Amino acid sequence: MKKYILIRILRSIFSILVVTSIAYMLIFEFVPRNRVFENDGMYAKISNHPEQLPLYVNQKYEELGYLNFSAQDEICRDTYGAATSAYTICMDTTSSLFKKIKVKYEAEGYVFKTIELTGVVYATREIPVFERLWSFFTKMIVIDNPNAIQDEAHPELERKIYIGQNWNKTSYALMCSGCEHKYLVYFDWAFPFIHQNVVSINFGRSMPNFYGIPTFEVLTMDQGVNVLKPITFPSGITVESGVLEYTCAYKSSLDSLDQTKYTDNYADCSLNKDAPSMMGTSFIFGILALIFSYLISIPLGMYMASHKGKVIDKFGMAYIVFVIAVPALAYIYLFRYIGSSVFSLPESYPSLGPNNILSYIMPTISLALPSIAGLLMWTRRYMVDQNTADYVKFARSKGLSEGQIYLKHILRNAIIPIAHGLPGAIIGAIGGAIITERIYAIPGMGKMLNDSIRVFNNNMVITLTFIFTALAILSVLLGDLLITRIDPRISLDDKKKGKKKHVKR
């Protein structure tokens, strides 16, 4: 069994890498790169300044991984140092020092260009797609360490990992100086109670929406308005703030407000919001819809199977046919109209916000409608198939009631294929639902995928592709493991066949 799980995990990792690689190459090779600026407000402002536009464009292309970009001052500074006479000479494009560097860079594939209006020289090198893909995967897992921060403005930065206390001296944590995050491992009363900032996932930065924020952070950070409470900062000052202490990361320069609160440069902190993250929002709606669909479909499917051909069975089959035949977009809009006009429920999630239970009713039921139909159909089918099995006939001959037969015998066997899809349904809940979240304006992962494709946020599309693929593959593995627990007769291992015994005649 252990060998089987290991092989499946390795195959799953390989499948995730393959799917992500295909999506990466399709997006970054066939989608024109200049389309990332169509919804970029800064690009619209700077487009009237042709002397700055090439530098801005190539800088963004470098951030997205299309190319390497270096301006002349950066090239000379990296080669000779900013405080040397050689740097000053290098800034003259006719000097021998600059020409020497130019030859070296051109040998590495760089192309030099000059902005005519200002005379500024810069160099770019196109990165082949396979090199970009390799860089994407090798930089995906980031491990924080005391040498992570390299800040020329603070060469005296102490580099160590130590045990320290939080601001209120109420808890100990594994802390670091020189790392990206101040708190590496910490404890609190929020699930899962032990948290870490040592290992993080890097899929690149979001652009143009959520500009400059890492894509995975966009999906996992809280949303809504700030939740304020009295906080005593390291400087000793106590103010109403929404700062989350354990998220504080290194900040190169502190403004005047930061200097009144912090005693070091770990002042880049997230804020406490009143709404869950995109991933959390999708998970909440998905789990609610999942619970609702199973509570409705399993008992109703059993009842339909035990009353095959009766009114309730015909009504249930009509519902199944309706949901399967009619596009999801149509019946979700129909249900939203009925809910808002008849029951006065909000048409969109933001109308009442995340803290009102009415905001969850229609989206949850809309999301559950197709699941109920599918589960209802399969539950009824499996129950009907098992109803004619020999063990059921034997149970009836023993005088067991129909209720006992259905609950203790038929359901036990019929539930196996249904349970196989349970892990997938739970994990799929994290991914959200693109159509439902779009219609009800739910700020979840499903809506984010739609928005990212619309504004050509390539890094976010790749991030969501990776997450959805990983969840789908993981759900299949967990489904296989679950049915082995429900029915011990099912084995996932390929048993080695023993040698055939020769029978003497």
N, C-alpha and C positions, 0 to 999 in steps of 0.2 A: 504493500500500500504506500509506504514512504517513497519507494522508488517511482511509483506511478505519479504521485503528487509532484515530486521533483521534476520528472520529465514534462508533466503538464505545465508547471510553472515556467520552465525554460522555453517550451513551445509558445506559451502565452506572451512572454517577454519578446520573443522573436516576432510574433504576429503584431504586437503593438508597434515595434520598431519599423516593421515593413509598412504598415498602414500609415503611420506618421510620416515616414520618408516619402511615400507616394504623394500624400497631401502636400507636404512641404515643397517638393519639386514642381507639382502642378501649380501651386499658388505663386511661388517665387519665380518661376520660369515663364508662365503663360499669362499671368496678370500683369499688364503694363505697370512698371514701378512708379511712374509719375502719378498714378491714380490715388496714391496714398495722400496726395496733397489736395484732393478735391474738397475735403471737408476740414482742412487745416486753416484755422483763422490766422495764425502767424504767417503762413505762406501768403495769404491774401494781402496782409499788411506790407510784407517785405517785397512783394512782387513789383512795387513801384520804385524800388531801389535796386537797379541792376548791378550796382557795385557790390551789394551784399548777398544777392540772391544765389549765385553759384556756391558760395561758402555755406549758406544755410542748407541748400538742397543736398550737397554732398555730405554735410555733417549728418543729416537725417538718414541718408542712404547708408552711411557707415553704422549708425545705430541699429538699422534694420538688417545689417549683415550683407548688403549688396556689394560693398567695396571697402577698401582701406583709403582713408583720406588724411592728408597732412598738408597744412599751410606752410609757407616758407619759414616763418618765424618758429614754428614747431619743429621743423626739420633741423634748423640750425641750433636751436636750443637743446634738442635731444642729442645732437652730435658733439657740440662744443661746450655747452653750458651757457646759461643766460648771462652770467657775470664775467664773461671773458672777452678779450679783444677779438678773438677768432669769430665769436658770434656776430659782432658788429661787421666784420669783413664779409662774413657769410651772407649777410642780408643784402649785399650788393650782388645782383645776378650776373654781373660781368667778372666777378672775382674768381680766382683759381680755386678757392676753397668751396665756393658754391658749385662750380662746374664739376669738381671732384665728387661731391655728394650726389649731384644730379646723375652722373654716370653710374654710380653705385645703385641708386634707386631705380634707374631705367633698366638695369640688369635684372632687377627683381620684379619687373613687369609694371612699374609705375609710369604714368603718362603725365607730363608737366603741362600746365596751362596757365595763361596769364589773363587777368581781368583788365581789359583795356582802359577802363575809366580810372582805375587806381594803380595799375601796375603790380598788383598783388599776385604772387606766384603760388600755385598750389599743385599738389600731385595726387593722383588717384590710381588705384589698382583694382581692377575688377576681380572679384573672388569667384572662382568656379563653383558651380552649384554643389558638387560633391564635397568640396572643401568647406562650404558653408554648412552643409548638412552634418559633416563630421564635427565642426565647431559647435553646432547646436546641441548635439547629443553629449559631447564631452564637457560642456559647460552647464548641463542641465542640473546636475547635483552639485550644490555649493556647500562646503563645510567651513563654518566660521572658525577662525583661529587668531591668535594674537598678532600675526603678521598681516592680517587682512587689510588694515588701514595703512596706507602710505601717503601721509600728508606732509608736504614740504613745509607748510606753515607751522607744524608742530613736530619737529624732529625729536623733541625730548619726550614724546609720548611713551609712557611706561607700558611694557608688554608683559602681561602675566595673567594667569587664571587663578582665581582665589575664591574662598567662601566668604560671602558678605551678607549684609542684611538689607532689606528694602527700606524705603524712605521712612516708614513709620516704626521701624525696628520691631516688627511683629513676625517676621518670617526670614528664614535663611535661604540663600540661593547660590548656585554656582555662577560666578560672575567673571568678567573678563575686562582687561584694559588692552586696547589694541585690536580687539575684534570688531566686527561690524555692529554687533549687538552687545549691550552691557550685560544682560542676563542671558546665560546660556541654558540653564535648567532651573526652573522655579516651580513653586507649589501654590495652588489657591483652591478655592471651593467650587470652581467651575469644571465641569466634565472636560477632559478625563483626569483632572486634578493635578497631574504631573505634566508639565509643558516644557518644550525645548525650543531654542533658537539656534541650535548647533547646525543642523542639516536643513537646508531650504531648497526649494525647487525653483529653477530659473528658466523661464521660457522666453525671455526678452521683455521689452517694455511696450506698453500699449501706446498706440498712435493711430489716428488723431484723438479719438475719445479716451478719456482718462489719461491725458497726455503725460508721458514720462513715467507713469507708475508701472511697476512690474505686473505682468498680466495675471499671474497667479495671485498676487496680492489684491488685485482688483476684484477677483472672484471670492476671496475669503475675508475681506475687510468688512466691518459693520457699515450699515447704511442708515440714512435718516438724519435726525437732528441731534446735536450734542446733548449728552446727559451730564449735567454739572453737579459737582459735589465738592465740599471743602477738602483741599489737598495741601499738605505741608510738603513743600519742595526741599531739595537738598540744601538750599541757601537758608532755610528756616522760615521763609515767607509762606503764609497760608492764604490761599485764594480759592474762589469757586472755579473749578476747571474740569474738563472732560478728559484730561491726559491719562493714558493707560501706561503706568510706570514700566511694566515688564516688556513693553514694545520698543522702548527707547533705543535708538541707533545713533551711530556717530554722525555728527554734523560738523563740517569743516570750519565754518565761521558762525559765531553767535551774534544775533542782533541784541539791541539794548534790552528788549523784554526777556530774552533768554538769559542774559547775564544776571537778571534779578532773581532768577529761579534756580539756575543750575550752577554747580561748582566744577563741572567738566564739560566736555564737548558731546556727551551723550544726551542730546536735547531734541533729536528728531523722533518724536513719539506720535503714535496713533491716538485717535480720540475715541472715547466711548460714545456710541450711537444708540438710538432707541429702536433700531430695526436690525434684523439679522443680515448677514452677508448674502450675496447672490446665491452662493452654493447652499447656505443655510435656508434661504427662502424657498428654493426649489425643493430641498429635502423635506421641509415642513409640509408643503402642499402635496408632494409625492407620497409621503407616509400617510397623511390623512386620507388621500384618495385610495391608497392601497388598503388601508384598514376598512374603509367604507365599502370598497368593492368586494373584499373577501367576506365581510359580514353579511352582505346581501346575496352574493352569487352562490356560495356553498350551500347554505340552508335552502335557498330557493331552487337551486339545481337538484338537490335531493328530493325536494317536494315535487318538482316537475317529473322526475324520473319515477317516483312512486305513484304518480297520477298521470301516467303517460296517456295522451289522447284526450285528456279532460280539458276543461276551460282554462285552468291555470297554465297547463302545458302549452296550449295553443297561444295564449296571451304572451307567455315568455318567449316562444319561438318567433312570434311576430316582432317582439322587441329586438331580438337578436338579428333578424333579417333587416330591420329598419336601420340599426346602428352600423351593420356591415355594409349595407347598400348605399346609404346616404353619406356624402362626404362629411368629415368631422367638422369642417368649417361651417357647414350649413346648420347642423343640429346644435352646435355650441352657440351660434348666434341666435337661433330659435330659443334655446333654453335661457340665454341671457335676457332676451326680450320678455319672456314669460316671467322670469324672476324679478325683473325691475318693474314691470307694469302691474303684475298681479300681487306680488309679495313685497314690493317696495324695497328690494335688496339693491345694493350699490352695483352699478354697471362696471365699475373699474376698481381695482385694488387700492389705488391711492386716494379714492374718494373719502374713505374713513380711516385708512392707514392700517399699519400692522397691529395696532393695539386694540382693534375692535373685531370681535368674533364674526360680525356680519360680513367682513371683508373676505372671509375664507369660505363661506357657504357655497356660492355659485361656482367659483373656480374649482373647488374641491370636487363637487358633483360633476361638473363638466369634464374634469380630468378622469373621473372614475367611470363615466358612461361607457367608453369603449372597453375598459378592463372588465366591467361587469358583464358585458355581452360575451366576451371571449371566455371568461371563467364559467359563466352560466352554461354556455354551449358545451364546453369540455366536461364540466361536472356532470351534466345531464347525460352526455354520451357515455362516459365511463361507467356511470351508475347503471344505465340501461344495459350496457354490454355485460357487466358483472352479474346482472340480475338473473341471467339464464345459466350461470356457471353451476357445475355439479355441487360445489360446496354450499351454494345457496339452497339448492334443492334438498340437500341433506339437512341443512339447518331448519328448513320448513318441516321436514319429516319428523324432526325432533320436537316440534311444537313451539318453536320460538316465534314470538310476535314479529310483525313486519318492522316495527320500530327497532327492535333488537337486531334484526337481520341487517337493516340498513346502517345502523350506527356502529355495530361491533364487527361486522363482517364485510359488507360491500364497501363501506366508506374506507375501511383500512386499506383495501387494495386499490380502490379508485383514486385515492388521494395521492398516490405515488407520483404519477405524471403531473399532477397539479402542483405538488410540493416542489417538483424539480424547477419550476419557473418562479418560485417564491424568492430565492436570493436575487435573481435577475430583476424582479419587480422592485425589491427593496433598494438595490444598488442603482437601478435605473431611476429611482425617485430623486437621487442626487442630481441627475442630469437635467431634470425639469422637462417641460413639454413646450416645444417651440410655438405651436399654434395657440394653446390655452394661455400661455404667459403673454403672448403678443396681444390677444384679444382683450384680456383683462388688465393689460399694462402692469404685469407683475414683474418686479425687478429681479429676475432670476437668471439662471444660466441659459435657459432656452431662449429667452428674449435677447440675451447678450450675444448669442451666436448670430441671430438675425441682424442685429444692429451692427455687429462687426463686419459681416459680409457686405452690408449696405455702404459702409464708410471705408471699406478696404483696409480694415485693421488686421493685417495679415498675421501678426504675431498672436493676436487673440484667437483668430480662427484656428491656428495650429495648436494653441494651448487647449482649446475646447475639443478639437479633434482627438488629441492625445488622451484627454480625460475621458471622453465618451467611449473611445476604443478600449481603454484600460478597464473601465467599468463593465462594458459588455463582455469582454473576455473573462474577467474575474467572475462574473455572475454565472457563466456556464460551468466553470470549475466548481464553484460553491454548490450549484444545483446538483452536480454529479455526486459530490460528497454528502449532500443532505439525504438523497434517496438511499444511500448505503446505510445511513443511520436509521431511517424509517423502516427499511426492509433489509435485515441482515442477509437475506438470501441473495441480494444483488452484490456482485463483486466487480470492481473496476480493474482488477489485475488480470493479466493474461496468465492463467495457470499453466505451468509446464506439464505437458502430458507425459505421464509415466510410460515406461516401456511396456509394450504389449506382452501379456503373458501368453506363453505357448501352452496350449492344452493338448496333452497326450491323448491320442485316440486308441 
